[in-house]
């Protein structure tokens, strides 16, 4: 049987696995589903149409599943789906989707969302993502697996952050950041590859070297980006991480690609 503190409010209709723990003064809405071993520490609000995956821990004063902060929202039924094994720290906010974004916000598995982080409506967040203190992503943003947003960084709506990308502290991202890229600055510029992250995650040296060479080719001064992209695909398309970068840049997007400033390559 779920362990529910007597001061918690569980609305009729909520579905709680038998191994759930709900601490003092939490509120769980009628359309919420809490998976196995989910733990709400205290003073947590989980609302709306919201599913929280197994073993996720949510710390005090987090607000999960609230309505979108979008003036176009008209009360349509939308949802938030949070995966398994996440750690959601104090004052984190995650909102449900809107009709304009497919009606669902998704968060993957094994993420760490530090104090004050914000996931807006219709965002698609991958696995093993880290959002550090007070980082924020606006509506319709996608975060690739293993992406890292440092403290006080912010991502503009509809931007894409690729797998294994690193966004520096206090960085404002207005353009798509390629997989494995590192972006910094009050208006983000690309400053290289997330080499330390790649090494920590055991990428082979050959793949890292191919990525470095491909990066230099992509952002050289000669020719157009499209021409350089074709060259990279021809020479390194057989290397999986490079192929991922090529496909990311070629994909349809409402945002331009974040690039280095002159001299940064």
Phi, psi and omega in degrees: 000140179300144177267110185238121179295143184298341179272352180284152177244118177246110183290149179299131182109338178296144180247116182240128174296157184297336184264009180288146172240126179240115185277186185302138169064020174281155175233124179241121185286170188290338183250026181262143175235122179250123183281184184303134172061018170297140182231114171263115190295295176190155176054032178263138173247121173241117190230182174065195174275102193217132176239127179248124185285167186304142171065011175286137179246132182236126188267170189305143171070013170286147178236108189242126177090014177288167180299151177300145173269070187215122184292345177280348181292130183239023177087010179298150180288121180218171190219167172232126178242119180247131184283199186266156169063030175272153171242117184243109189273186189303138172065015174290143174236136175224125186252157176286176184274185177227167179299325181287350182236017179093003172071014180212137169255134183236138174233132185282207184260156168061027178278157173237117181244102187284174190307130174082003180292151182229127174246113186276180183301141172068012177287152178237106187251127184282195180273153172060031179277145172239124170244113184281180189308127173062021170280154186214141173239131181282180185301145173069016178280146171243135176244122180287165178304141177064014175288154186227123175249116181285173188302139175066015175278158182216140182241127181294153181303146178070005177283155175244132174246118187288168177305139173064014178283155179235127178248121185290165180300141178059028180266135174257115185260120179248351183228164179295139178251125186297155172306141178071003181277162176235122183238137179218167173113155180299328164239113198304137169233151180281131182239013179136201181254154178280067188296320180297319178297320179296318179295318180297328183266010170078024176294138179298148180302324182296320179290319179297317179295320177298319177299317181296317179294317179297320178300314179300321178291318183299321188248027171290169184274341185277141174072183177268163178299320180298319179293317180294325179296319177297319179297316179297316180298322181291319186272328188230013182298340179281349179269118190305311181297323178293318178300323178296318178297316180300312181295324179298314182291324181283343183293152176295138179203148176276357182241150173286172178271132173295130184232164177289156169283160179305129180094346182281341182277000000 
